[in-house]
Amino acid sequence: MRICSLLPSATEVIALLGLSDELVGISHECDYPPSIRSVPIMVEPMIPPHGLASTDIDRQVGQLVASGQRLYRLKDHLLRLAQPDLILSQDLCHVCAVTPDQLHDALHSMPHQPTVLTLNPSTVHDVIDDVVRIGDATGRSAEGHRLAAHLRDRLEAIRTRVQGLSQRPRVVCIEWLSPLYVAGHWVPEMVQLAGGQDVLAQPGGPSRVVTWDEILAAAPDVLIVMPCGFSVERTQTELFQLMQQPGRWHLSADLAQHTFLVDASSYFSRPGPRLIDGVELLAALLHPSDHDHLHESMACRLEPLPIQQHP
């Protein structure tokens, strides 16, 4: 089977199902596992993916959307040459990937009409169900069911770990830095599964804009900073700049001690199997034990940055 995956999360599933060699096309954001990086890229972003601050990205996205322009260009000629039998796409976020309308337009010019599997998860359990759907669509049904069962077993192990806890920390997860967004969709459920309570978002609900005053009024015990698509290093760099601005990121000494920067790109932004790693990571941050060993590329405290403290 010839497979084109336009989603990083779906590409990860394809690799776990042992189908990497059958990939004939991927998106510009498909970078894991490293073995797939030589596959032809079918998508070109209209906004440079690196080097821009959150404010600049938000402004450029707004300008393109307001003018009716698309955020991504699908390379139709490469798609025709690839002749895929199956295309994996999404209808969850029109800011994050090629839209269904774009794909529909591209398919009109193809002599061979491939099957299109559209994914639209909003919860962790939807993500696991999509593993089964991808397995069924690729002829790897048994492997898909086994992978899904393994992911559910890992979630059950986390539930066992946090079961009976007397304290469930109040958590706020920041998905974008400027403007401030709190994370929605599957992230609030991840917090619940990890033994916390998300105080500004509901499981399955959309991400939304908030003010800094709203965050402080929610009185979080823990702040998790996870800008969509950012690594820990990129988040550190941008936060360092934001903290130089008056009135930004005023934290109490206690909240500063319990503010963590995490690798959002790997473990939170993409609705794929590594969300389970993200739940395990959250559990380790919210309820640390001597058995937890987190690499600094996965998460770090805010402490090394110049914190503006709020009395």
C-alpha positions as CSV (number, residue, x, y, z in Angstrom):
1,M,0.0,0.0,0.0
2,R,1.2,3.5,-0.9
3,I,0.4,5.9,2.1
4,C,0.5,9.7,2.3
5,S,0.2,11.1,5.8
6,L,-0.5,14.8,6.1
7,L,-0.4,14.6,9.9
8,P,2.6,14.1,12.2
9,S,0.6,12.1,14.7
10,A,-0.7,9.8,12.0
11,T,2.8,9.4,10.6
12,E,3.9,8.2,14.1
13,V,1.2,5.6,14.1
14,I,2.2,4.4,10.6
15,A,5.7,3.9,11.9
16,L,4.6,2.0,15.0
17,L,2.5,-0.3,12.8
18,G,5.7,-1.2,10.8
19,L,4.6,0.7,7.7
20,S,7.3,3.4,7.3
21,D,8.5,1.9,4.1
22,E,5.1,2.3,2.5
23,L,5.0,6.1,3.1
24,V,5.2,8.0,-0.2
25,G,4.4,11.4,1.2
26,I,4.4,13.3,4.5
27,S,3.8,16.9,5.8
28,H,6.5,19.4,6.5
29,E,5.9,18.8,10.3
30,C,6.4,15.1,10.2
31,D,9.7,14.6,11.9
32,Y,9.3,11.5,14.1
33,P,10.5,8.9,14.1
34,P,13.7,10.2,12.4
35,S,13.6,7.3,9.9
36,I,10.8,8.9,8.0
37,R,12.6,12.2,7.3
38,S,13.7,11.2,3.8
39,V,10.1,10.7,2.6
40,P,8.9,13.4,0.1
41,I,7.2,16.4,1.7
42,M,3.8,17.3,0.3
43,V,3.1,20.5,2.2
44,E,4.6,23.9,2.3
45,P,3.7,26.4,5.0
46,M,3.0,30.0,4.0
47,I,4.4,31.2,7.4
48,P,8.1,30.3,8.2
49,P,7.9,27.5,10.9
50,H,11.0,28.7,12.7
51,G,12.4,32.0,13.9
52,L,9.2,33.9,14.7
53,A,7.8,34.8,18.1
54,S,4.3,33.8,19.2
55,T,3.0,37.4,18.6
56,D,4.4,37.5,15.0
57,I,3.0,34.0,14.2
58,D,-0.5,35.0,15.5
59,R,-0.4,38.2,13.5
60,Q,0.6,36.6,10.3
61,V,-2.0,33.8,10.7
62,G,-4.7,36.4,11.3
63,Q,-3.7,38.4,8.2
64,L,-3.7,35.4,6.0
65,V,-7.1,34.2,7.3
66,A,-8.6,37.7,7.0
67,S,-7.5,38.0,3.4
68,G,-8.9,34.5,2.5
69,Q,-5.5,33.0,1.9
70,R,-4.5,29.5,2.9
71,L,-1.9,28.8,5.5
72,Y,-0.4,25.8,3.7
73,R,0.2,24.9,0.1
74,L,-0.4,21.3,-0.9
75,K,2.1,20.3,-3.6
76,D,-0.4,18.8,-6.0
77,H,2.1,17.7,-8.6
78,L,4.1,15.7,-6.0
79,L,0.9,14.1,-4.7
80,R,0.0,13.0,-8.3
81,L,3.4,11.5,-8.8
82,A,3.2,9.7,-5.5
83,Q,0.0,7.9,-6.5
84,P,-1.1,7.1,-2.9
85,D,-3.7,4.5,-2.2
86,L,-4.5,6.0,1.2
87,I,-4.2,9.6,2.4
88,L,-4.4,10.4,6.2
89,S,-5.8,13.9,6.8
90,Q,-7.6,15.9,9.6
91,D,-10.6,18.2,10.2
92,L,-9.7,19.3,13.7
93,C,-7.5,22.5,13.3
94,H,-7.4,24.5,10.1
95,V,-4.5,26.5,11.5
96,C,-2.4,23.3,12.0
97,A,-2.6,21.4,8.7
98,V,-4.0,21.2,5.2
99,T,-7.8,21.6,5.2
100,P,-10.2,19.0,3.9
101,D,-11.2,21.5,1.1
102,Q,-7.6,21.8,-0.1
103,L,-7.3,18.1,-0.2
104,H,-10.6,17.7,-2.0
105,D,-9.5,20.2,-4.7
106,A,-6.2,18.4,-5.2
107,L,-7.9,15.0,-5.6
108,H,-9.9,16.3,-8.5
109,S,-6.8,16.4,-10.6
110,M,-5.7,12.8,-9.8
111,P,-6.6,10.1,-12.2
112,H,-6.5,7.5,-9.4
113,Q,-8.7,8.4,-6.5
114,P,-7.2,7.3,-3.2
115,T,-9.0,6.5,0.0
116,V,-9.0,9.4,2.4
117,L,-9.1,8.8,6.2
118,T,-10.0,12.0,8.1
119,L,-9.1,12.1,11.7
120,N,-10.8,14.5,14.2
121,P,-9.9,13.5,17.8
122,S,-10.8,15.7,20.7
123,T,-9.9,13.4,23.7
124,V,-7.1,11.0,24.6
125,H,-9.5,8.1,24.0
126,D,-10.4,9.4,20.5
127,V,-6.6,9.4,19.8
128,I,-6.4,5.7,20.8
129,D,-9.5,4.9,18.8
130,D,-7.8,6.5,15.8
131,V,-4.9,4.1,16.1
132,V,-7.4,1.3,15.5
133,R,-8.9,3.1,12.6
134,I,-5.5,3.6,11.0
135,G,-4.7,-0.1,11.5
136,D,-7.9,-1.1,9.9
137,A,-7.4,1.2,6.9
138,T,-3.9,0.0,6.3
139,G,-4.5,-3.8,6.6
140,R,-2.8,-3.9,10.0
141,S,-5.9,-4.3,12.1
142,A,-4.3,-6.8,14.6
143,E,-1.3,-4.6,15.0
144,G,-3.5,-1.5,15.5
145,H,-5.6,-3.3,18.2
146,R,-2.4,-4.4,20.0
147,L,-0.9,-0.9,20.0
148,A,-4.2,0.6,21.3
149,A,-4.3,-2.0,24.0
150,H,-0.8,-1.2,25.0
151,L,-1.6,2.5,25.2
152,R,-4.6,1.8,27.3
153,D,-2.5,-0.4,29.7
154,R,-0.1,2.5,30.2
155,L,-3.0,4.8,31.0
156,E,-4.3,2.2,33.5
157,A,-0.9,2.1,35.2
158,I,-1.0,5.9,35.6
159,R,-4.6,5.7,37.1
160,T,-3.3,3.1,39.6
161,R,-0.4,5.4,40.5
162,V,-2.6,8.4,41.2
163,Q,-5.6,6.6,42.6
164,G,-6.6,7.6,46.1
165,L,-4.5,10.7,46.2
166,S,-5.8,13.1,48.8
167,Q,-4.5,16.2,46.9
168,R,-5.1,16.9,43.2
169,P,-3.2,20.0,42.2
170,R,-5.0,22.9,40.5
171,V,-3.4,23.2,37.1
172,V,-3.4,25.7,34.2
173,C,-1.9,24.7,30.9
174,I,-0.7,27.5,28.6
175,E,-0.9,26.6,24.9
176,W,0.3,29.9,23.4
177,L,2.3,32.7,24.9
178,S,1.2,35.9,23.1
179,P,-1.8,36.2,23.0
180,L,-2.2,33.8,26.0
181,Y,-4.2,30.7,25.3
182,V,-5.1,27.9,27.7
183,A,-5.0,24.4,26.2
184,G,-8.2,22.5,25.4
185,H,-9.1,19.4,23.5
186,W,-7.3,16.4,25.0
187,V,-5.0,18.4,27.4
188,P,-7.5,18.8,30.3
189,E,-8.2,15.1,30.1
190,M,-4.5,14.4,30.3
191,V,-4.3,16.6,33.4
192,Q,-7.1,14.6,35.0
193,L,-5.6,11.3,34.1
194,A,-2.3,12.4,35.6
195,G,-3.9,13.3,39.0
196,G,-4.6,17.0,38.6
197,Q,-7.5,19.3,37.9
198,D,-7.5,21.7,35.0
199,V,-9.1,24.9,36.4
200,L,-9.5,26.8,33.2
201,A,-10.5,24.3,30.5
202,Q,-12.8,21.3,30.1
203,P,-11.9,18.0,28.4
204,G,-12.8,18.0,24.7
205,G,-13.4,21.8,24.7
206,P,-11.6,24.2,22.5
207,S,-8.4,26.1,23.4
208,R,-9.2,29.7,24.2
209,V,-7.7,33.2,24.8
210,V,-7.3,34.2,28.5
211,T,-5.8,37.1,30.3
212,W,-3.0,36.9,32.8
213,D,-5.5,38.1,35.5
214,E,-7.8,35.2,34.7
215,I,-4.9,32.8,35.2
216,L,-3.9,34.3,38.6
217,A,-7.6,34.4,39.7
218,A,-7.9,30.7,39.0
219,A,-5.3,30.2,41.8
220,P,-3.3,27.4,40.1
221,D,-0.9,25.3,42.2
222,V,1.0,24.3,39.0
223,L,1.5,26.1,35.7
224,I,2.4,24.0,32.7
225,V,3.8,26.0,29.7
226,M,3.3,24.1,26.5
227,P,3.2,26.4,23.4
228,C,1.8,24.5,20.5
229,G,4.6,22.9,18.5
230,F,7.4,24.3,20.7
231,S,10.3,22.5,22.2
232,V,11.5,23.3,25.8
233,E,14.4,25.3,24.4
234,R,12.2,27.4,22.1
235,T,9.8,28.1,25.0
236,Q,12.7,29.1,27.2
237,T,14.0,31.5,24.6
238,E,10.6,33.2,24.1
239,L,9.7,33.4,27.8
240,F,13.1,35.0,28.5
241,Q,12.1,37.8,26.1
242,L,8.5,38.1,27.4
243,M,9.7,38.4,31.0
244,Q,11.7,41.5,30.2
245,Q,8.4,43.3,29.4
246,P,6.6,45.1,32.3
247,G,3.4,43.5,33.5
248,R,4.1,40.1,32.0
249,W,4.4,36.9,33.9
250,H,4.2,38.2,37.4
251,L,4.3,35.0,39.6
252,S,4.3,34.4,43.3
253,A,7.5,32.8,44.5
254,D,5.5,29.6,45.2
255,L,3.9,29.4,41.7
256,A,7.3,30.2,40.1
257,Q,8.7,27.1,41.9
258,H,5.8,25.1,40.4
259,T,5.9,26.3,36.8
260,F,7.2,23.8,34.3
261,L,8.1,24.1,30.6
262,V,7.4,21.0,28.6
263,D,8.2,19.6,25.1
264,A,4.8,20.4,23.6
265,S,5.7,19.4,20.1
266,S,6.5,15.8,21.2
267,Y,4.0,15.1,24.0
268,F,1.1,17.5,23.9
269,S,0.4,19.2,20.6
270,R,0.1,16.2,18.4
271,P,-2.8,13.8,18.9
272,G,-0.8,10.6,18.6
273,P,0.6,7.8,20.7
274,R,3.1,10.0,22.5
275,L,0.2,11.8,24.3
276,I,0.5,8.8,26.7
277,D,4.1,9.9,27.3
278,G,2.7,13.3,28.0
279,V,0.3,11.9,30.6
280,E,3.2,10.0,32.3
281,L,5.2,13.3,32.2
282,L,2.4,15.2,33.8
283,A,2.0,12.6,36.5
284,A,5.7,12.9,37.3
285,L,5.5,16.7,37.5
286,L,2.3,16.8,39.6
287,H,3.2,13.8,41.9
288,P,7.0,13.4,41.7
289,S,8.6,10.2,43.1
290,D,12.2,8.9,43.3
291,H,11.5,6.7,40.3
292,D,10.9,9.6,37.9
293,H,13.8,10.6,35.8
294,L,13.0,13.4,33.4
295,H,15.4,14.6,30.8
296,E,15.7,18.4,30.5
297,S,14.6,18.1,26.9
298,M,11.2,16.8,28.1
299,A,10.6,19.3,30.9
300,C,12.3,21.9,33.1
301,R,11.4,24.3,35.9
302,L,11.0,28.0,35.2
303,E,13.5,28.8,37.9
304,P,16.6,29.3,35.7
305,L,14.8,32.3,34.0
306,P,14.7,35.8,35.5
307,I,11.4,35.6,37.2
308,Q,9.3,38.7,38.0
309,Q,7.9,37.8,41.3
310,H,4.4,38.9,42.5
311,P,4.1,39.4,46.2
